[in-house]
Amino acid sequence: MGNDSLLAFFEIPKGKELVGNRNAIGAMQHCAFVVTAEGFREVEARLKSHGIDYIGPIAQLPGLLGIYFYDPNGIRLEFACQPEDGEAPAVIPCVIQTKAQARDEFATLPGATPEWIEMRLAALPG
């Protein structure tokens, strides 16, 4: 991968799966693609011109917009952009956490011990 690409996997803890609601918070399954500001406008225009239902643009992280829709196979897709980045998207810097931020987030997980948290933080930079 390259060009500011990011592949992220999120896992719901065992025993916490939401039965029959893949769209619930924390359970939404989708593939996301970052595009330039111009590409984002083109995607939205194509969805409109083909009569494809979509949700968005939705403000997500600071400065990040997303459009969601389903492909013909029922897979949810997202196209996202950072308008202020123009034609040079830089999504990764807006989602990187410091160790302190990650520690605080890990601490909210049920059963997360300080030892477990520190083991996961060991590979993160500063």
Helices and strands as residue ranges (DSSP letters): E 30-34, H 37-49, E 55-59, E 65-70, E 76-81, G 83-85, H 92-95, H 99-106, H 114-121
